[in-house]
Amino acid sequence: MGRFDPKKLMGGKKFEPVTMRANITRPT
């Protein structure tokens, strides 16, 4: 869990909580 892609986040609902936190922590 080091790189988060906007496309993967949209297609990955199981990573919703991690995505929201990742966006706030390190906005891409």
PDB file of N, CA, C and O in Angstrom:
ATOM      1  N   MET A   1       0.869  -1.188   0.000  1.00  0.00           N
ATOM      2  CA  MET A   1       0.000   0.000   0.000  1.00  0.00           C
ATOM      3  C   MET A   1       0.906   1.238   0.000  1.00  0.00           C
ATOM      4  O   MET A   1       1.057   1.901   1.026  1.00  0.00           O
ATOM      5  N   GLY A   2       1.486   1.535  -1.117  1.00  0.00           N
ATOM      6  CA  GLY A   2       2.382   2.700  -1.181  1.00  0.00           C
ATOM      7  C   GLY A   2       1.885   3.701  -2.203  1.00  0.00           C
ATOM      8  O   GLY A   2       1.949   4.910  -1.983  1.00  0.00           O
ATOM      9  N   ARG A   3       1.394   3.197  -3.313  1.00  0.00           N
ATOM     10  CA  ARG A   3       0.892   4.109  -4.379  1.00  0.00           C
ATOM     11  C   ARG A   3      -0.591   3.951  -4.592  1.00  0.00           C
ATOM     12  O   ARG A   3      -1.091   2.831  -4.707  1.00  0.00           O
ATOM     13  N   PHE A   4      -1.304   5.063  -4.646  1.00  0.00           N
ATOM     14  CA  PHE A   4      -2.771   4.977  -4.848  1.00  0.00           C
ATOM     15  C   PHE A   4      -3.134   5.670  -6.158  1.00  0.00           C
ATOM     16  O   PHE A   4      -2.848   6.853  -6.338  1.00  0.00           O
ATOM     17  N   ASP A   5      -3.757   4.940  -7.061  1.00  0.00           N
ATOM     18  CA  ASP A   5      -4.159   5.547  -8.352  1.00  0.00           C
ATOM     19  C   ASP A   5      -5.646   5.912  -8.320  1.00  0.00           C
ATOM     20  O   ASP A   5      -6.451   5.141  -7.798  1.00  0.00           O
ATOM     21  N   PRO A   6      -6.020   7.051  -8.858  1.00  0.00           N
ATOM     22  CA  PRO A   6      -7.431   7.481  -8.883  1.00  0.00           C
ATOM     23  C   PRO A   6      -8.296   6.438  -9.562  1.00  0.00           C
ATOM     24  O   PRO A   6      -9.438   6.223  -9.155  1.00  0.00           O
ATOM     25  N   LYS A   7      -7.775   5.786 -10.591  1.00  0.00           N
ATOM     26  CA  LYS A   7      -8.571   4.760 -11.307  1.00  0.00           C
ATOM     27  C   LYS A   7      -8.776   3.549 -10.406  1.00  0.00           C
ATOM     28  O   LYS A   7      -9.859   2.963 -10.376  1.00  0.00           O
ATOM     29  N   LYS A   8      -7.737   3.181  -9.678  1.00  0.00           N
ATOM     30  CA  LYS A   8      -7.864   1.981  -8.809  1.00  0.00           C
ATOM     31  C   LYS A   8      -8.783   2.300  -7.641  1.00  0.00           C
ATOM     32  O   LYS A   8      -9.555   1.451  -7.196  1.00  0.00           O
ATOM     33  N   LEU A   9      -8.694   3.537  -7.145  1.00  0.00           N
ATOM     34  CA  LEU A   9      -9.535   3.909  -5.994  1.00  0.00           C
ATOM     35  C   LEU A   9     -11.001   3.827  -6.404  1.00  0.00           C
ATOM     36  O   LEU A   9     -11.840   3.326  -5.655  1.00  0.00           O
ATOM     37  N   MET A  10     -11.298   4.325  -7.603  1.00  0.00           N
ATOM     38  CA  MET A  10     -12.698   4.309  -8.070  1.00  0.00           C
ATOM     39  C   MET A  10     -13.163   2.868  -8.258  1.00  0.00           C
ATOM     40  O   MET A  10     -14.323   2.548  -7.997  1.00  0.00           O
ATOM     41  N   GLY A  11     -12.272   2.012  -8.703  1.00  0.00           N
ATOM     42  CA  GLY A  11     -12.657   0.611  -8.966  1.00  0.00           C
ATOM     43  C   GLY A  11     -12.463  -0.245  -7.721  1.00  0.00           C
ATOM     44  O   GLY A  11     -12.847  -1.415  -7.709  1.00  0.00           O
ATOM     45  N   GLY A  12     -11.872   0.324  -6.677  1.00  0.00           N
ATOM     46  CA  GLY A  12     -11.658  -0.486  -5.454  1.00  0.00           C
ATOM     47  C   GLY A  12     -12.503   0.037  -4.311  1.00  0.00           C
ATOM     48  O   GLY A  12     -12.124   0.998  -3.643  1.00  0.00           O
ATOM     49  N   LYS A  13     -13.657  -0.597  -4.082  1.00  0.00           N
ATOM     50  CA  LYS A  13     -14.527  -0.113  -2.986  1.00  0.00           C
ATOM     51  C   LYS A  13     -13.998  -0.630  -1.652  1.00  0.00           C
ATOM     52  O   LYS A  13     -14.233  -0.022  -0.608  1.00  0.00           O
ATOM     53  N   LYS A  14     -13.288  -1.748  -1.688  1.00  0.00           N
ATOM     54  CA  LYS A  14     -12.779  -2.307  -0.417  1.00  0.00           C
ATOM     55  C   LYS A  14     -11.687  -1.400   0.145  1.00  0.00           C
ATOM     56  O   LYS A  14     -11.315  -1.518   1.312  1.00  0.00           O
ATOM     57  N   PHE A  15     -11.175  -0.494  -0.690  1.00  0.00           N
ATOM     58  CA  PHE A  15     -10.122   0.415  -0.202  1.00  0.00           C
ATOM     59  C   PHE A  15     -10.698   1.812   0.025  1.00  0.00           C
ATOM     60  O   PHE A  15      -9.981   2.810  -0.051  1.00  0.00           O
ATOM     61  N   GLU A  16     -11.992   1.871   0.303  1.00  0.00           N
ATOM     62  CA  GLU A  16     -12.621   3.190   0.481  1.00  0.00           C
ATOM     63  C   GLU A  16     -12.047   3.921   1.695  1.00  0.00           C
ATOM     64  O   GLU A  16     -11.600   5.059   1.556  1.00  0.00           O
ATOM     65  N   PRO A  17     -12.046   3.313   2.865  1.00  0.00           N
ATOM     66  CA  PRO A  17     -11.507   3.966   4.064  1.00  0.00           C
ATOM     67  C   PRO A  17     -10.030   4.320   3.894  1.00  0.00           C
ATOM     68  O   PRO A  17      -9.594   5.407   4.274  1.00  0.00           O
ATOM     69  N   VAL A  18      -9.273   3.395   3.322  1.00  0.00           N
ATOM     70  CA  VAL A  18      -7.837   3.644   3.123  1.00  0.00           C
ATOM     71  C   VAL A  18      -7.649   4.757   2.093  1.00  0.00           C
ATOM     72  O   VAL A  18      -6.740   5.580   2.210  1.00  0.00           O
ATOM     73  N   THR A  19      -8.509   4.769   1.097  1.00  0.00           N
ATOM     74  CA  THR A  19      -8.400   5.788   0.037  1.00  0.00           C
ATOM     75  C   THR A  19      -8.655   7.175   0.606  1.00  0.00           C
ATOM     76  O   THR A  19      -7.887   8.106   0.366  1.00  0.00           O
ATOM     77  N   MET A  20      -9.729   7.305   1.355  1.00  0.00           N
ATOM     78  CA  MET A  20     -10.070   8.623   1.929  1.00  0.00           C
ATOM     79  C   MET A  20      -8.910   9.112   2.803  1.00  0.00           C
ATOM     80  O   MET A  20      -8.521  10.278   2.731  1.00  0.00           O
ATOM     81  N   ARG A  21      -8.369   8.228   3.615  1.00  0.00           N
ATOM     82  CA  ARG A  21      -7.264   8.636   4.521  1.00  0.00           C
ATOM     83  C   ARG A  21      -6.015   8.920   3.683  1.00  0.00           C
ATOM     84  O   ARG A  21      -5.286   9.870   3.967  1.00  0.00           O
ATOM     85  N   ALA A  22      -5.769   8.129   2.680  1.00  0.00           N
ATOM     86  CA  ALA A  22      -4.566   8.309   1.847  1.00  0.00           C
ATOM     87  C   ALA A  22      -4.671   9.655   1.109  1.00  0.00           C
ATOM     88  O   ALA A  22      -3.678  10.364   0.945  1.00  0.00           O
ATOM     89  N   ASN A  23      -5.878   9.985   0.674  1.00  0.00           N
ATOM     90  CA  ASN A  23      -6.067  11.254  -0.053  1.00  0.00           C
ATOM     91  C   ASN A  23      -5.770  12.438   0.859  1.00  0.00           C
ATOM     92  O   ASN A  23      -5.160  13.423   0.444  1.00  0.00           O
ATOM     93  N   ILE A  24      -6.210  12.323   2.102  1.00  0.00           N
ATOM     94  CA  ILE A  24      -5.998  13.439   3.044  1.00  0.00           C
ATOM     95  C   ILE A  24      -4.523  13.485   3.481  1.00  0.00           C
ATOM     96  O   ILE A  24      -3.938  14.553   3.663  1.00  0.00           O
ATOM     97  N   THR A  25      -3.956  12.299   3.640  1.00  0.00           N
ATOM     98  CA  THR A  25      -2.553  12.250   4.098  1.00  0.00           C
ATOM     99  C   THR A  25      -1.609  12.678   2.975  1.00  0.00           C
ATOM    100  O   THR A  25      -0.814  13.601   3.154  1.00  0.00           O
ATOM    101  N   ARG A  26      -1.691  12.015   1.821  1.00  0.00           N
ATOM    102  CA  ARG A  26      -0.819  12.391   0.697  1.00  0.00           C
ATOM    103  C   ARG A  26      -1.657  12.549  -0.553  1.00  0.00           C
ATOM    104  O   ARG A  26      -1.842  11.581  -1.290  1.00  0.00           O
ATOM    105  N   PRO A  27      -2.169  13.740  -0.812  1.00  0.00           N
ATOM    106  CA  PRO A  27      -2.987  13.995  -2.014  1.00  0.00           C
ATOM    107  C   PRO A  27      -2.158  13.821  -3.278  1.00  0.00           C
ATOM    108  O   PRO A  27      -1.046  14.339  -3.382  1.00  0.00           O
ATOM    109  N   THR A  28      -2.704  13.094  -4.223  1.00  0.00           N
ATOM    110  CA  THR A  28      -1.956  12.845  -5.465  1.00  0.00           C
ATOM    111  C   THR A  28      -2.257  13.948  -6.470  1.00  0.00           C
ATOM    112  O   THR A  28      -1.730  13.931  -7.582  1.00  0.00           O
TER     113      THR A  28
END
